[in-house]
């Protein structure tokens, strides 16, 4: 045997590499079988067995018992044996039997031994990879400690003892730096089987890394008294963590915070100063969202279960708090609650509701009573009305199926061209609401036509009266101040009522000419 004390070697390798001894024995058997065929050809019938009592591997060659070895003898002597030779080995053998003889592995030669060595090494590597994979596949989702081995193209290679793991750059917390030899703690995110061996992928940004850190720090979580309901992170900046308690006497938030914040501080130190908000979970989604948006105060929450979204209304002074820096707070709350959140201030919400109500009132044939009825049923705008169904609209008071179809059609046309002219559809609603307006509008238009008629003499006199009367009053004041002896003309008498016919002289002179004459008289009196 070219390998001495094979039992000791198998036990030592099995202990050092973590490979089962049966796997190693099968590898050695395969290696010796390959070496024998390498030395004697592929036609040879070889059987290899491990003898536990002797602690060695035995190789047997089986040959057929024949009367005479076939030609050429050199080729068939490894496959056949004569009856005479066979009887020496087994007195009961007969022609046609297969007789096995033990081979001396020392006759395999150097080349065959080298080939057996390569096979053993390859089999051991495969067995070692399989052992590593089976050992870590069950640890997927756990936290593991390691030492930084090297940094390759941004990825950190971590030595785990039995094997190496990879911490990709995308799974590293921003602004964290490591050097060779530093200890690192990470979450086993995935274990992959590859041709080069098992690939263990680590992460420090995964939300489950935060969850597992709390499991190690909070005994109530491991005892299932406090349940982790979810976590959301923006690695290195901020995280939100929701918990609930199965015992009414235990506060889940206080259990995670610990005495003077000792428990949560340990987690914060591991995450290099990442801020953590611990939130009490609630079965009501609206209350859970309100807790997730803390410390902002919430005025009202509008839930859309079909689209799994919520419209959150906050006071104007809490809008920036609810949204957070760069939308961080509302983004983390949305990830944690798994609801789409739209945060608005009360002023913006009021303005949007007013615009929506105005879009309803802009529809042809819409009345205030009908708009209020639609508003009460949740149809706040023309867009929602256009997307509604007949069954939903018939739930509104005083709306039949015909009216519902009419409203939907009008709303659709309005949404297609809200700023253009909408064709009025002949319907019961349109006729009832538009006919009185048309009669009133027709009377007012008739009155405007009468008042604007160019042939009406009264319009000209009324327009001319204010200016002329004003001028006349000015002349009277001037005459009374400058001279008391001057006799006032008939057309300028202050006591006589002004007649429209007196404003024009018989010779065609107008009021401005009269004014000039009065001014000349005043100058004479002054001299």
Buried (B, 14 or more C-beta within 10 A) or exposed (E): BBBEEBBEBBEEBBEEBBBEBEBBBBBBBBBBBBBBBBBBEEEBBBBBEBEEEEBBBBBBBBBBBBEEBEEEEEEBEBBBBBBEBBBEEEEEBEEEBEBBBEBEBEEBEEEBBEBBBEBBEEBBEBBBBBBBBEBBBEEEBEBBEBEBBEBEEEBBBBBBEEBBBBBBEEBBBEEBEBEEEEEBBBBBBEBEEEEEBBBBBBBBBBBBBBBBBBBBBBEBBEEEBBBBBBBBBBBBBBBBBBBBBEEEEEBBBBBBBBEEEEBBBBBBEBBEEBEBBBBBBBEEBBBBBBBBBBEBEBBEBBBEEEEEBBBBBBBEEBBEBBBBEEEEBBBBBBBBBEBEBEBBBBEEBEEBEEEBBEBBEEBBBBEEEBBEBBBEBEBBBBBBBBBBEBEBBEEBEEBEEEBBBBBBEBBBBBBEEEEEEBEEBEBEBBEEBEEEEEEEEEEEEEEEEEEEEEEEEEEEEEEBEEEBBEBBEEBBEBBEEEBEEBEBEEBBEEEEEBEBEBBBEEEEEEBEEBBEEBEEBBEEEEE
